[in-house]
């Protein structure tokens, strides 16, 4: 029996196209499109990019100033539970902060880190309330779920979003603080 190289290569190429094309199509139309619709319908979401893997759904978000990031996460986890499946949700928020907001956050960072370390999460909101009294135009909010604490600092048209994992890293500080 003589093998025909041309036919074998063609069959392998068609099989690969069907297999990977099918996965891409499924990923695009059955997961990403409904996720995009779900996330974009939330008030304050300007743009979203996805990175969907079998274990994780990564979202890169561009949010308007003052958007409730904790509410957005609850919305995604509640209404997108079927789409998420067993995948974990990983958020990355585009930074639209100002040097003033960065300075305010750096002043509060020690108190927030201490509250996180001691698992005294109400102290975070106390620290944020104190910052609001100190800086008149500042609006500071905190929200929490099983995995993270979400801190939002808003000063006019600029916002700083900080996502603090409730399970601390083994070494170093929070990567996004």
N, C-alpha and C positions, 0 to 999 in steps of 0.2 A: 504494500500500500504506500503510495507516494503522497507525502504531505504537501499541500499547496500553501506556500508561505503567504501569498497575497490574500487568500481567503481567510486564513487564520488571523492575520493582522487586522483585517477588516472586521471580522466577528469580534475580536477583542476590543477594537476601538468603539464599535457600536454598543457593545455591552457596557463599556466604561462610561460612554456618554449617557446611556439610559440610566445606569445606576447613579452616577453623580448628578446628572440632570434631574432625576427624580428626587433625590435628597434635597437639591437646591430648590426645586419647585415646592416641595413640601415645606421646607424651612421658610421660604419666601411667602407663600400664600396661606399656609395653614397656621403658622406661628407668628411671623414678623408682622404681616399686614394687620391681623386683629390686635396684636400688641400695640402697634403704632396708633391705631384708631383709639384704643383704650387710653393710652397715655396722653395723646394729643387732645382728647376731650376734657381733660382736667384743666381747670382755669389756671393760667399762668405759665403753661408749658409753651415755649416758643419753638423749640426744635428738639428732636430726639434721634439718636443713632443707636443701633443695636449691634450686639455681638453675642449671638446665640450659639452655645455649645451644648452637648448632651448633659452637662452637669451644672451649667450656669447661664443666666440671662444677664448680660451686662448692658446697662443703659448709660449713655452719655447724654446728659440733659443740659439744655440751655433754658433757664427759667427767668421769668420777669421778676423784678424786685418785689420782695414781700410774699412770694409764693410759699404756701404752707407745705414744706417738703415732707413732714410727717404725715399729713393728710394724703399727699400723693402716694406715699408708700402704702398706706392703709388701703387706698383706692386700688392700687395695682394688685396687692395681695388678696383683697376681697373679690374684686370683679375679674381678676385675671388668674385666679387659682387654677382653673382648668387648663389655661395656657401654660402656666408655670410648671405644673406637674410636680416632679420631685426636684426640679432645678432650683438652685439658690439665686437670689436677686442681688446684684451688685450694682451700686449707683456711683456715678462720677458726675459731679455738677461743675459746669463751666463757671469759673470764678469771675464775677463782676464786682469785685470788692474795690475799695479805695484804700489809700494809705491810712486814712483816719480809722476806718473800720478794722483794718489789720492791727493798728495800734491799740484800739479798744479791746480787741480779742486777745492780744498778747497780755494786756493787763489782767484779764479775767481768766487766762489759761491756767494759772496755778490753782486758783480756787476750784475751777471746774475739774482739773486733774485730780485734786485731792478728793472731791466729792465722788468722782468715778472710782477712784482707788478704794474708798471706804464704802462704796455702794450706798451712798447717801444722796440719791438722785434729786431729792427735793431741794438740796442746797444749790444745785445748778440753777433752778428757777429763782431762788433767792438772790444769787449772784447776778443773774440777768436783770432782775427787778432793780437791784441796787445800781447797775449800770444805766438803766433807763432813767432813774432819778438824777444820776450824775451828768448824763449827756441828754439834754432836753429833746432833741429830734430823733433820738435812737429808739427803735422798736426792737425788742429782743424776745424771742420765743424759744421754747424747748418742747420737744415731743419725744416720746420713747416708745419702742416696741420691744419684742423679745431679744432682738439682736443688737440694736443701735440706739443711740441718743442723737437726735437731730436738732441742731442749734441754728437759728436764723437770726442774723443781725441785719437790720434794714435802716438805712439813713437816707431818706429821700428817694433817689432813683438808683441807689446802689445797694446791693445785698451781699452778705457773706454767708455761705452755707457750709456748715461743718457737720460731718457725720462721724460720730465717735462710737467705735465698737464697744459693746458692753463687756466683751471678753477681751482683756488687754493683751497686747502683743507681748511676747516673751522678752524682747529686748527693744530698747529705744522708746520713742514717743509715737503718738498717732501719726500715721503717714500723711494725713490730709489736714492737719491742724495748722 
